Amino acid sequence: MLLLALDTATPAVTVALHDGHDVIASSSQVDARRHGELLLPAIDRVLAEAGRTPDAVTGIVVGIGPGPRTPGCASA
């Protein structure tokens, strides 16, 4: 099992790979205005760090908030 976890519900873009027992690679960058630019490179970086390819991923886990960047949340 290889899970790709993504969270962009906060100002950080966080990506991790979990093998069913441990986190084997992770990345977190804080830049609330560049999530769209940072997410895919972070996925590529985490996969490369773990020596895995996208086809090895068996599941995707997504954080949905609540947080200041989730749909439906009012911003100040």
MMTF fields as JSON, N, C-alpha, C and O atoms, coordinates in Angstrom:
{
  "mmtfVersion": "1.0.0",
  "mmtfProducer": "UNKNOWN",
  "numBonds": 303,
  "numAtoms": 304,
  "numGroups": 76,
  "numChains": 1,
  "numModels": 1,
  "chainsPerModel": [1],
  "groupsPerChain": [76],
  "chainIdList": ["A"],
  "bondAtomList": [4, 2, 8, 6, 12, 10, 16, 14, 20, 18, 24, 22, 28, 26, 32, 30, 36, 34, 40, 38, 44, 42, 48, 46, 52, 50, 56, 54, 60, 58, 64, 62, 68, 66, 72, 70, 76, 74, 80, 78, 84, 82, 88, 86, 92, 90, 96, 94, 100, 98, 104, 102, 108, 106, 112, 110, 116, 114, 120, 118, 124, 122, 128, 126, 132, 130, 136, 134, 140, 138, 144, 142, 148, 146, 152, 150, 156, 154, 160, 158, 164, 162, 168, 166, 172, 170, 176, 174, 180, 178, 184, 182, 188, 186, 192, 190, 196, 194, 200, 198, 204, 202, 208, 206, 212, 210, 216, 214, 220, 218, 224, 222, 228, 226, 232, 230, 236, 234, 240, 238, 244, 242, 248, 246, 252, 250, 256, 254, 260, 258, 264, 262, 268, 266, 272, 270, 276, 274, 280, 278, 284, 282, 288, 286, 292, 290, 296, 294, 300, 298],
  "bondOrderList": [1, 1, 1, 1, 1, 1, 1, 1, 1, 1, 1, 1, 1, 1, 1, 1, 1, 1, 1, 1, 1, 1, 1, 1, 1, 1, 1, 1, 1, 1, 1, 1, 1, 1, 1, 1, 1, 1, 1, 1, 1, 1, 1, 1, 1, 1, 1, 1, 1, 1, 1, 1, 1, 1, 1, 1, 1, 1, 1, 1, 1, 1, 1, 1, 1, 1, 1, 1, 1, 1, 1, 1, 1, 1, 1],
  "groupList": [{"groupName": "MET", "atomNameList": ["N", "CA", "C", "O"], "elementList": ["N", "C", "C", "O"], "formalChargeList": [0, 0, 0, 0], "bondAtomList": [1, 0, 2, 1, 3, 2], "bondOrderList": [1, 1, 2], "singleLetterCode": "M", "chemCompType": "L-PEPTIDE LINKING"}, {"groupName": "LEU", "atomNameList": ["N", "CA", "C", "O"], "elementList": ["N", "C", "C", "O"], "formalChargeList": [0, 0, 0, 0], "bondAtomList": [1, 0, 2, 1, 3, 2], "bondOrderList": [1, 1, 2], "singleLetterCode": "L", "chemCompType": "L-PEPTIDE LINKING"}, {"groupName": "ALA", "atomNameList": ["N", "CA", "C", "O"], "elementList": ["N", "C", "C", "O"], "formalChargeList": [0, 0, 0, 0], "bondAtomList": [1, 0, 2, 1, 3, 2], "bondOrderList": [1, 1, 2], "singleLetterCode": "A", "chemCompType": "L-PEPTIDE LINKING"}, {"groupName": "ASP", "atomNameList": ["N", "CA", "C", "O"], "elementList": ["N", "C", "C", "O"], "formalChargeList": [0, 0, 0, 0], "bondAtomList": [1, 0, 2, 1, 3, 2], "bondOrderList": [1, 1, 2], "singleLetterCode": "D", "chemCompType": "L-PEPTIDE LINKING"}, {"groupName": "THR", "atomNameList": ["N", "CA", "C", "O"], "elementList": ["N", "C", "C", "O"], "formalChargeList": [0, 0, 0, 0], "bondAtomList": [1, 0, 2, 1, 3, 2], "bondOrderList": [1, 1, 2], "singleLetterCode": "T", "chemCompType": "L-PEPTIDE LINKING"}, {"groupName": "PRO", "atomNameList": ["N", "CA", "C", "O"], "elementList": ["N", "C", "C", "O"], "formalChargeList": [0, 0, 0, 0], "bondAtomList": [1, 0, 2, 1, 3, 2], "bondOrderList": [1, 1, 2], "singleLetterCode": "P", "chemCompType": "L-PEPTIDE LINKING"}, {"groupName": "VAL", "atomNameList": ["N", "CA", "C", "O"], "elementList": ["N", "C", "C", "O"], "formalChargeList": [0, 0, 0, 0], "bondAtomList": [1, 0, 2, 1, 3, 2], "bondOrderList": [1, 1, 2], "singleLetterCode": "V", "chemCompType": "L-PEPTIDE LINKING"}, {"groupName": "HIS", "atomNameList": ["N", "CA", "C", "O"], "elementList": ["N", "C", "C", "O"], "formalChargeList": [0, 0, 0, 0], "bondAtomList": [1, 0, 2, 1, 3, 2], "bondOrderList": [1, 1, 2], "singleLetterCode": "H", "chemCompType": "L-PEPTIDE LINKING"}, {"groupName": "GLY", "atomNameList": ["N", "CA", "C", "O"], "elementList": ["N", "C", "C", "O"], "formalChargeList": [0, 0, 0, 0], "bondAtomList": [1, 0, 2, 1, 3, 2], "bondOrderList": [1, 1, 2], "singleLetterCode": "G", "chemCompType": "PEPTIDE LINKING"}, {"groupName": "ILE", "atomNameList": ["N", "CA", "C", "O"], "elementList": ["N", "C", "C", "O"], "formalChargeList": [0, 0, 0, 0], "bondAtomList": [1, 0, 2, 1, 3, 2], "bondOrderList": [1, 1, 2], "singleLetterCode": "I", "chemCompType": "L-PEPTIDE LINKING"}, {"groupName": "SER", "atomNameList": ["N", "CA", "C", "O"], "elementList": ["N", "C", "C", "O"], "formalChargeList": [0, 0, 0, 0], "bondAtomList": [1, 0, 2, 1, 3, 2], "bondOrderList": [1, 1, 2], "singleLetterCode": "S", "chemCompType": "L-PEPTIDE LINKING"}, {"groupName": "GLN", "atomNameList": ["N", "CA", "C", "O"], "elementList": ["N", "C", "C", "O"], "formalChargeList": [0, 0, 0, 0], "bondAtomList": [1, 0, 2, 1, 3, 2], "bondOrderList": [1, 1, 2], "singleLetterCode": "Q", "chemCompType": "L-PEPTIDE LINKING"}, {"groupName": "ARG", "atomNameList": ["N", "CA", "C", "O"], "elementList": ["N", "C", "C", "O"], "formalChargeList": [0, 0, 0, 0], "bondAtomList": [1, 0, 2, 1, 3, 2], "bondOrderList": [1, 1, 2], "singleLetterCode": "R", "chemCompType": "L-PEPTIDE LINKING"}, {"groupName": "GLU", "atomNameList": ["N", "CA", "C", "O"], "elementList": ["N", "C", "C", "O"], "formalChargeList": [0, 0, 0, 0], "bondAtomList": [1, 0, 2, 1, 3, 2], "bondOrderList": [1, 1, 2], "singleLetterCode": "E", "chemCompType": "L-PEPTIDE LINKING"}, {"groupName": "CYS", "atomNameList": ["N", "CA", "C", "O"], "elementList": ["N", "C", "C", "O"], "formalChargeList": [0, 0, 0, 0], "bondAtomList": [1, 0, 2, 1, 3, 2], "bondOrderList": [1, 1, 2], "singleLetterCode": "C", "chemCompType": "L-PEPTIDE LINKING"}],
  "groupTypeList": [0, 1, 1, 1, 2, 1, 3, 4, 2, 4, 5, 2, 6, 4, 6, 2, 1, 7, 3, 8, 7, 3, 6, 9, 2, 10, 10, 10, 11, 6, 3, 2, 12, 12, 7, 8, 13, 1, 1, 1, 5, 2, 9, 3, 12, 6, 1, 2, 13, 2, 8, 12, 4, 5, 3, 2, 6, 4, 8, 9, 6, 6, 8, 9, 8, 5, 8, 5, 12, 4, 5, 8, 14, 2, 10, 2],
  "groupIdList": [1, 2, 3, 4, 5, 6, 7, 8, 9, 10, 11, 12, 13, 14, 15, 16, 17, 18, 19, 20, 21, 22, 23, 24, 25, 26, 27, 28, 29, 30, 31, 32, 33, 34, 35, 36, 37, 38, 39, 40, 41, 42, 43, 44, 45, 46, 47, 48, 49, 50, 51, 52, 53, 54, 55, 56, 57, 58, 59, 60, 61, 62, 63, 64, 65, 66, 67, 68, 69, 70, 71, 72, 73, 74, 75, 76],
  "secStructList": [7, 7, 3, 3, 3, 3, 3, 7, 1, 1, 1, 3, 3, 3, 3, 3, 3, 3, 7, 1, 1, 1, 3, 3, 3, 3, 3, 3, 3, 3, 7, 6, 6, 7, 2, 2, 2, 2, 2, 2, 2, 2, 2, 2, 2, 2, 2, 2, 2, 2, 6, 7, 7, 4, 4, 4, 7, 7, 3, 3, 3, 3, 3, 7, 7, 1, 1, 6, 6, 1, 6, 6, 7, 7, 7, 7],
  "xCoordList": [0.842, 0.0, 0.89, 1.873, 0.546, 1.26, 0.226, -0.424, 0.093, -0.884, -0.207, 0.834, -0.802, -0.365, -1.331, -2.528, -0.817, -1.651, -1.394, -0.247, -2.48, -2.406, -3.234, -4.331, -2.707, -3.493, -3.14, -1.976, -4.163, -3.987, -5.02, -5.336, -5.547, -6.591, -6.038, -6.813, -4.747, -4.102, -3.188, -3.154, -2.461, -1.519, -0.394, 0.334, -0.254, 0.801, 0.272, -0.909, 1.174, 0.922, 1.701, 2.931, 0.99, 1.623, 1.322, 0.175, 2.374, 2.26, 3.087, 4.184, 2.569, 3.312, 2.996, 1.932, 3.931, 3.718, 3.776, 4.669, 2.814, 2.734, 2.635, 1.822, 3.462, 3.495, 2.624, 2.748, 1.746, 0.899, 1.415, 0.687, 2.701, 3.303, 3.934, 3.821, 4.593, 5.345, 5.215, 4.913, 5.451, 5.615, 7.003, 7.996, 7.075, 8.377, 8.959, 10.147, 8.153, 8.635, 7.557, 6.364, 7.996, 7.011, 7.603, 8.819, 6.7, 7.086, 6.028, 4.834, 6.461, 5.52, 6.124, 7.253, 5.359, 5.787, 4.665, 3.505, 4.998, 3.993, 4.055, 5.051, 2.973, 2.802, 1.338, 0.961, 0.532, -0.914, -1.4, -2.538, -0.581, -1.024, -0.517, -0.771, 0.193, 0.78, 0.474, 1.246, -0.625, -0.947, -0.961, -0.412, -1.583, -1.666, -0.307, -0.116, 0.626, 1.979, 2.831, 3.74, 2.553, 3.413, 2.99, 3.827, 1.716, 1.214, 1.847, 2.395, 1.791, 2.342, 3.854, 4.319, 4.645, 6.074, 6.342, 7.293, 5.504, 5.677, 5.396, 6.099, 4.379, 4.083, 5.264, 5.705, 5.773, 6.94, 8.137, 8.825, 8.388, 9.529, 9.409, 10.378, 8.217, 8.0, 8.142, 8.755, 7.589, 7.737, 9.21, 9.677, 9.937, 11.36, 12.166, 13.034, 11.875, 12.582, 12.384, 13.295, 11.192, 10.885, 11.307, 11.223, 11.764, 12.148, 10.959, 11.078, 9.814, 8.582, 8.086, 8.496, 7.211, 6.59, 5.09, 4.551, 4.417, 2.982, 2.158, 1.167, 2.538, 1.747, 1.862, 1.103, 2.792, 2.93, 1.913, 1.674, 1.323, 0.36, -0.927, -1.495, -1.375, -2.585, -3.795, -4.924, -3.567, -4.677, -4.262, -3.082, -5.249, -5.01, -5.863, -7.058, -5.232, -5.904, -5.83, -4.758, -6.98, -7.03, -7.621, -8.71, -6.898, -7.428, -8.434, -8.14, -9.631, -10.67, -11.011, -11.992, -10.227, -10.448, -11.253, -11.333, -11.837, -11.977, -10.659, -9.795, -10.537, -9.36, -9.635, -10.652, -8.751, -9.006, -9.003, -9.453, -8.518, -8.435, -9.402, -9.305, -10.317, -11.249, -12.487, -12.894, -13.088, -14.31, -15.405, -15.58, -16.113, -17.227, -16.856, -17.735, -15.575, -15.152, -15.032, -14.437, -15.585, -15.499, -14.117, -13.517, -13.618, -12.32, -12.544, -13.524, -11.632, -11.763, -11.354, -11.401],
  "yCoordList": [-1.171, 0.0, 1.238, 1.302, 2.215, 3.487, 4.6, 4.756, 5.366, 6.446, 7.782, 8.075, 8.585, 9.951, 10.858, 10.868, 11.615, 12.501, 13.945, 14.369, 14.702, 16.102, 16.953, 16.561, 18.123, 19.056, 20.474, 20.874, 21.229, 22.641, 23.495, 24.596, 23.007, 23.709, 24.853, 25.628, 24.973, 26.035, 26.806, 26.484, 27.788, 28.469, 27.56, 27.939, 26.388, 25.446, 24.482, 24.136, 24.066, 22.976, 21.786, 21.81, 20.756, 19.605, 18.351, 18.09, 17.578, 16.342, 15.291, 15.583, 14.072, 12.993, 11.665, 11.488, 10.741, 9.359, 8.477, 8.611, 7.57, 6.651, 5.236, 4.959, 4.345, 2.975, 1.99, 0.778, 2.507, 1.64, 1.468, 1.024, 1.829, 1.753, 3.08, 3.506, 3.725, 4.94, 5.957, 5.611, 7.223, 8.259, 8.062, 8.08, 7.873, 7.611, 8.838, 8.856, 9.854, 11.118, 12.169, 11.866, 13.413, 14.484, 15.822, 15.997, 16.758, 18.109, 19.063, 18.768, 20.205, 21.222, 22.585, 22.877, 23.415, 24.766, 25.722, 25.462, 26.828, 27.816, 28.97, 29.688, 29.126, 30.241, 30.234, 29.573, 30.967, 30.915, 31.337, 31.043, 32.005, 32.503, 31.67, 32.02, 30.577, 29.826, 28.334, 27.536, 27.938, 26.511, 25.835, 24.744, 26.473, 25.885, 25.664, 24.704, 26.535, 26.414, 25.411, 24.81, 25.224, 24.405, 22.946, 22.087, 22.65, 21.304, 20.23, 19.261, 20.368, 19.323, 19.145, 18.006, 20.229, 20.026, 19.324, 18.551, 19.593, 18.922, 17.427, 16.609, 17.072, 15.652, 14.993, 13.915, 15.634, 15.093, 14.921, 13.901, 15.922, 15.886, 14.735, 14.02, 14.564, 13.5, 12.123, 11.226, 11.952, 10.672, 10.386, 9.263, 11.396, 11.212, 10.885, 10.011, 11.59, 11.336, 9.895, 9.282, 9.364, 7.995, 6.965, 5.761, 7.44, 6.513, 5.781, 4.623, 6.447, 5.84, 6.617, 7.753, 5.997, 6.635, 6.781, 6.095, 7.664, 7.861, 6.587, 6.439, 5.673, 4.45, 3.518, 2.554, 3.789, 2.986, 3.397, 2.646, 4.572, 5.07, 4.254, 4.096, 3.739, 2.912, 3.65, 3.177, 4.802, 5.574, 7.016, 7.32, 7.894, 9.313, 9.751, 9.463, 10.452, 10.974, 12.492, 13.057, 13.154, 14.605, 15.232, 14.861, 16.182, 16.945, 17.955, 18.694, 17.996, 18.902, 20.005, 20.726, 20.139, 21.249, 20.82, 19.62, 21.704, 23.104, 23.857, 23.501, 24.875, 25.722, 26.959, 27.037, 27.927, 29.196, 29.09, 30.021, 28.0, 27.874, 26.84, 26.5, 26.337, 25.33, 25.99, 27.058, 25.373, 25.943, 26.086, 25.228, 27.157, 27.377, 28.127, 28.551, 28.296, 29.05, 30.516, 30.859, 31.361, 32.782, 33.303, 32.88, 34.209, 34.812, 36.226, 36.883, 36.674, 38.002, 39.079, 40.262],
  "zCoordList": [0.0, 0.0, 0.0, 0.739, -0.826, -0.852, -0.978, -2.011, 0.098, 0.133, -0.1, 0.488, -0.959, -1.198, -0.447, -0.734, 0.511, 1.324, 0.928, 0.792, 0.744, 0.33, 1.276, 1.674, 1.638, 2.437, 2.032, 2.062, 1.654, 1.321, 2.05, 1.598, 3.165, 3.904, 4.75, 5.311, 4.85, 5.614, 4.663, 3.475, 5.126, 4.239, 3.724, 2.806, 4.297, 3.875, 2.815, 2.791, 1.954, 1.011, 1.566, 1.607, 1.988, 2.613, 1.803, 1.44, 1.524, 0.76, 1.486, 1.962, 1.573, 2.218, 1.549, 0.955, 1.656, 1.228, 2.452, 3.289, 2.552, 3.694, 3.146, 2.264, 3.67, 3.143, 3.909, 3.732, 4.758, 5.559, 6.974, 7.862, 7.182, 8.511, 8.914, 10.063, 7.971, 8.274, 7.148, 6.006, 7.496, 6.482, 5.893, 6.62, 4.583, 3.963, 3.273, 2.95, 3.043, 2.492, 2.707, 2.696, 2.905, 3.077, 2.664, 2.589, 2.399, 2.023, 2.537, 2.472, 3.049, 3.49, 3.191, 3.584, 2.492, 2.156, 2.501, 2.179, 3.154, 3.52, 2.516, 2.427, 1.771, 0.846, 0.423, -0.544, 1.149, 0.988, -0.395, -0.758, -1.156, -2.459, -3.636, -4.788, -3.366, -4.471, -4.421, -4.954, -3.799, -3.7, -5.06, -5.218, -6.045, -7.376, -8.012, -8.758, -7.725, -8.265, -7.501, -8.074, -6.228, -5.369, -5.254, -4.979, -5.458, -5.18, -6.063, -5.536, -7.374, -8.249, -8.095, -8.06, -8.003, -7.746, -6.411, -6.295, -5.405, -4.113, -4.244, -3.651, -5.014, -5.253, -5.958, -5.559, -7.001, -7.721, -6.793, -6.845, -5.938, -5.02, -4.021, -3.765, -3.463, -2.471, -3.123, -2.544, -4.303, -5.006, -5.313, -5.124, -5.782, -6.09, -4.836, -4.858, -3.744, -2.478, -2.016, -1.46, -2.251, -1.836, -2.879, -2.636, -4.049, -5.108, -5.704, -6.104, -5.765, -6.28, -7.495, -7.732, -8.246, -9.399, -9.125, -8.257, -9.855, -9.606, -9.713, -8.997, -10.581, -10.722, -9.518, -9.414, -8.612, -7.396, -6.318, -5.373, -6.461, -5.472, -5.573, -6.654, -4.428, -4.4, -3.843, -3.973, -3.227, -2.688, -2.458, -2.284, -2.461, -2.214, -1.039, -0.979, -0.107, 1.078, 0.998, 0.783, 1.172, 1.028, 2.277, 2.714, 2.85, 3.978, 3.454, 2.514, 4.059, 3.574, 4.575, 4.391, 5.609, 6.541, 7.754, 8.017, 8.485, 8.122, 8.26, 9.061, 7.478, 7.491, 6.684, 5.995, 6.755, 6.072, 4.557, 3.889, 3.991, 2.543, 1.979, 0.8, 2.773, 2.274, 1.686, 2.144, 0.684, 0.097, 1.148, 2.013, 1.052, 1.966, 3.226, 3.976, 3.469, 4.648, 4.277, 3.255, 5.09, 4.824, 5.171, 6.16, 4.37, 4.673, 5.182, 4.833, 5.999, 6.597, 5.629, 5.966]
}
